[in-house]
Amino acid sequence: MSETTQPIILIVDDNARLLRGIERMLSEHFTIITVVSAAEAMAVIEREPVDVVLADNQMPGLQGTALLGLVARTHPGIARILMTGDAGAVMKQQASRAEVVRVLEKPFHGAKVVAAICDALAMVSDAKHEIEVN
């Protein structure tokens, strides 16, 4: 986790209204950064100590699964959560290949998002601890 008092969550979605809604749901629990594209997300990841990336799958340009796969390869210590309106078998396979730790099917409520982020943070923390011990 970052050095701040709250984990830093990067939310990536091309829908500005949805970004504002998710930010309102999460801002009392986490430090939130929002962006509307994969390119912006990667720029933020290069300059900020992001703990979790929460990305929508359907975006112009690079889709969420591709973005999260790139994050897995370049910054494996960042937890990855995919938001999608279609959590069928094909999407789950794509998410698995991108090493996504959680898939959130839209629509969702705040408690579900907070729980998914907390689970993702715990998984990353456990993985980092295992690496440090070994």
SEZA-444994 format. One record per residue: x negated, y negated, z negated of N, C-alpha, C in turn; residue in three letters. Coordinates in steps of 0.2 Angstrom, whole numbers, padded with zeros to 4 digits, always signed. Atoms other than C-alpha are relative to their C-alpha. Example, Ala and Ser with C-alpha at 12.3 -4.5 7.8 and 13.67 -1.06 7.14 Angstrom:
<atoms>
-0004+0006+0000-0062+0022-0039-0004-0006+0000ALA +0004+0006+0001-0068+0005-0036+0004-0005-0003SER 
</atoms>
This chain:
<atoms>
-0004+0006+0000+0000+0000+0000-0004-0006+0000MET +0003+0006-0001-0005-0018+0003-0002-0003-0007SER +0002+0003+0006-0013-0029-0010+0006-0004-0003GLU -0005+0004+0003+0003-0039-0012+0004+0004-0005THR -0004-0003+0005+0016-0036-0026+0005+0005+0004THR -0005-0004-0003+0028-0029-0013-0003+0003+0006GLN +0003-0003-0007+0025-0017+0002+0002-0005+0005PRO -0002+0004-0006+0025-0026+0019+0003+0005+0005ILE -0004-0004-0005+0038-0019+0031+0000-0005+0006ILE -0001+0003-0006+0037-0024+0049+0006+0003+0004LEU -0006-0002-0004+0054-0023+0058-0001-0002+0007ILE +0000+0002-0007+0054-0022+0077+0006+0002+0003VAL -0006-0001-0003+0070-0024+0086+0001-0006+0005ASP -0001+0006-0005+0075-0035+0102+0006-0003-0002ASP -0007+0003+0002+0092-0039+0093-0002-0004-0006ASN +0001+0005+0005+0089-0055+0083+0005+0001-0006ALA -0005-0001+0005+0105-0053+0074-0001+0006-0005ARG +0002-0006+0004+0101-0035+0068-0006-0002-0004LEU +0006+0001+0004+0084-0041+0063+0002-0004-0007LEU -0002+0005+0005+0092-0055+0052+0003+0004-0005ARG -0004-0004+0005+0104-0042+0044-0004+0004-0004GLY +0005-0004+0004+0090-0030+0040-0004-0003-0005ILE +0005+0004+0004+0079-0043+0033+0004-0002-0006GLU -0004+0002+0006+0093-0049+0021+0001+0006-0004ARG -0001-0006+0004+0096-0031+0016-0006+0002-0004MET +0006-0002+0003+0078-0028+0012-0005-0005-0004LEU +0005+0006+0002+0070-0045+0007-0001+0000-0008SER +0001+0000+0007+0073-0042-0012-0004+0005-0002GLU +0005-0006+0002+0063-0026-0012-0007+0000+0003HIS +0006+0000-0004+0050-0029+0001-0002-0007+0003PHE +0002+0006-0004+0040-0042+0010+0001+0002+0007THR -0003-0001-0007+0048-0043+0028-0004-0004+0005ILE +0002+0003-0006+0040-0047+0044+0004+0002+0006ILE -0004-0002-0006+0051-0047+0060-0003-0002+0006THR +0002+0001-0007+0047-0046+0078+0004+0003+0005VAL -0005-0003-0005+0056-0043+0094-0003+0004+0006VAL +0003-0004-0005+0044-0033+0104-0006+0004-0003SER +0005-0005+0002+0031-0019+0103-0007-0004+0000ALA +0006+0003-0001+0017-0031+0109-0001-0005-0006ALA +0001+0004+0006+0021-0043+0095-0001+0004-0007GLU +0001-0004+0006+0022-0029+0082-0008+0002+0000ALA +0007-0002+0000+0004-0023+0087-0004-0006-0002MET +0003+0006+0002-0002-0041+0085+0000-0001-0007ALA -0001+0001+0007+0005-0042+0068-0004+0006-0004VAL +0003-0005+0003-0002-0025+0063-0008-0001+0000ILE +0008+0002+0000-0020-0031+0068-0002-0005-0005GLU +0002+0006+0005-0019-0046+0056+0003+0001-0007ARG -0004-0001+0006-0007-0040+0042-0001+0007-0003GLU +0001-0007+0003-0009-0026+0030+0007+0003-0001PRO -0007-0003+0000+0008-0018+0035+0000+0007-0003VAL -0001-0007+0003+0014-0003+0025+0004+0005+0004ASP -0005-0004-0004+0029+0003+0036+0002-0004+0006VAL -0003+0002-0006+0034+0000+0053+0007+0003+0001VAL -0007-0002-0001+0053+0001+0056+0002-0003+0007LEU +0000+0002-0007+0056+0001+0075+0007+0003+0003ALA -0006-0003-0004+0072+0002+0086-0003+0004+0006ASP +0002-0003-0006+0070+0014+0100+0001-0003+0006ASN -0002+0003-0006+0079+0005+0113-0002-0007+0001GLN +0003+0007+0000+0069-0011+0117-0003+0000+0007MET +0003+0001-0007+0063-0018+0134-0007+0001-0001PRO +0008-0002+0000+0045-0013+0138-0001+0006-0003GLY +0002-0006+0004+0038-0001+0126+0006+0002-0005LEU -0006-0002+0005+0052+0009+0117-0003+0002-0007GLN +0002-0001+0007+0051+0013+0099-0004+0006-0001GLY +0004-0007+0001+0045+0031+0100-0007-0001+0003THR +0007+0001-0003+0030+0025+0111-0004-0005-0005ALA +0004+0005+0005+0026+0010+0099-0002+0004-0006LEU +0001-0004+0006+0027+0022+0084-0006+0005+0001LEU +0005-0004-0002+0016+0034+0093-0007-0003+0000GLY +0006+0004+0000+0003+0021+0096-0002-0002-0007LEU +0001+0002+0007+0004+0015+0078-0003+0006-0003VAL +0002-0006+0003+0001+0033+0073-0007+0002+0002ALA +0007-0001-0003-0015+0034+0084-0005-0005-0003ARG +0005+0006+0001-0022+0017+0080+0000-0002-0008THR -0001+0002+0007-0016+0015+0062+0004+0005-0004HIS -0003-0006+0003-0012+0032+0054+0002-0001-0007PRO -0002+0001+0006-0010+0025+0037+0006-0004-0001GLY -0006+0004+0000+0005+0015+0041+0006+0005+0001ILE -0006-0004-0001+0022+0024+0039+0004-0002+0005ALA -0004+0001-0006+0033+0025+0054+0007+0002-0001ARG -0007-0002+0000+0052+0025+0054+0004-0003+0006ILE -0003+0001-0007+0063+0025+0070+0007-0001-0002LEU -0007+0001+0000+0080+0017+0071+0003+0002+0007MET -0002-0002-0007+0091+0024+0085+0008+0001-0001THR -0008-0001+0000+0110+0025+0090+0001+0007+0002GLY -0001-0007-0003+0106+0043+0097-0005+0004-0004ASP +0005-0004+0004+0098+0054+0084+0001+0008+0002ALA -0001-0007-0002+0101+0070+0095-0007+0003+0000GLY +0006-0004+0000+0088+0084+0098-0005-0003+0004ALA +0005+0003-0005+0079+0075+0112-0004-0005-0004VAL +0003+0005+0004+0076+0060+0101-0004+0002-0006MET +0004-0003+0006+0071+0070+0086-0007+0003+0002LYS +0006-0003-0003+0058+0079+0097-0005-0006+0002GLN +0005+0006-0001+0051+0062+0103-0002-0003-0006GLN +0002+0003+0006+0051+0055+0086-0006+0005-0004ALA +0005-0005+0003+0041+0071+0080-0006-0001+0003SER +0007+0001-0004+0028+0068+0094-0003-0006-0002ARG +0003+0007+0002+0026+0050+0088-0001+0000-0008ALA +0001+0000+0007+0024+0056+0070+0004-0004-0004GLU -0005+0004+0003+0039+0047+0064+0002+0004-0007VAL -0002-0003+0007+0042+0050+0045+0008+0001-0001VAL -0008+0000+0001+0061+0046+0046+0003-0003+0006ARG -0004+0002-0005+0074+0044+0059+0006-0003-0003VAL -0006+0003+0003+0088+0032+0054+0005-0001+0006LEU -0005+0001-0006+0104+0033+0065+0004-0006-0002GLU -0005+0006+0001+0114+0017+0067+0007+0002+0001LYS +0001+0005+0005+0124+0011+0060-0002+0003-0007PRO +0002-0002+0006+0117+0012+0043+0001-0005-0005PHE -0001+0005+0005+0118+0003+0026-0006-0001-0004HIS +0006+0002+0004+0105-0005+0015-0003+0005-0004GLY +0003-0006+0005+0103+0009+0002-0003+0005+0004ALA +0003-0005-0004+0099+0021+0016-0006-0002+0003LYS +0006+0003-0002+0086+0010+0023-0005-0001-0005VAL +0005+0001+0006+0078+0006+0006-0002+0007-0002VAL +0002-0007+0002+0078+0025+0002-0005+0003+0005ALA +0004-0002-0005+0070+0029+0019-0007-0003-0001ALA +0007+0003+0001+0056+0016+0016-0003+0002-0006ILE +0003-0003+0006+0053+0022-0001-0003+0007+0001CYS +0003-0007-0002+0051+0040+0005-0006-0001+0004ASP +0005+0001-0005+0040+0034+0019-0006-0002-0004ALA +0006+0003+0004+0029+0024+0007-0003+0006-0005LEU +0002-0005+0004+0028+0039-0005-0004+0005+0004ALA +0003-0005-0005+0023+0051+0010-0007-0003+0001MET +0006+0003-0002+0009+0039+0015-0005+0000-0006VAL +0004+0001+0007+0003+0036-0003-0003+0007-0001SER +0003-0007+0001+0002+0055-0005-0005+0002+0004ASP +0005-0002-0005-0007+0058+0011-0007-0004-0002ALA +0006+0004+0002-0020+0044+0006-0003+0003-0006LYS +0003-0003+0006-0022+0052-0011-0003+0006+0001HIS +0003-0007-0001-0025+0069-0004-0007-0001+0004GLU +0007+0001-0004-0039+0062+0008-0005-0003-0005ILE +0005+0003+0004-0047+0052-0006-0002+0006-0005GLU +0002-0006+0005-0047+0068-0018-0005+0005+0004VAL +0004-0005-0004-0054+0079-0004-0006-0003+0003ASN 
</atoms>
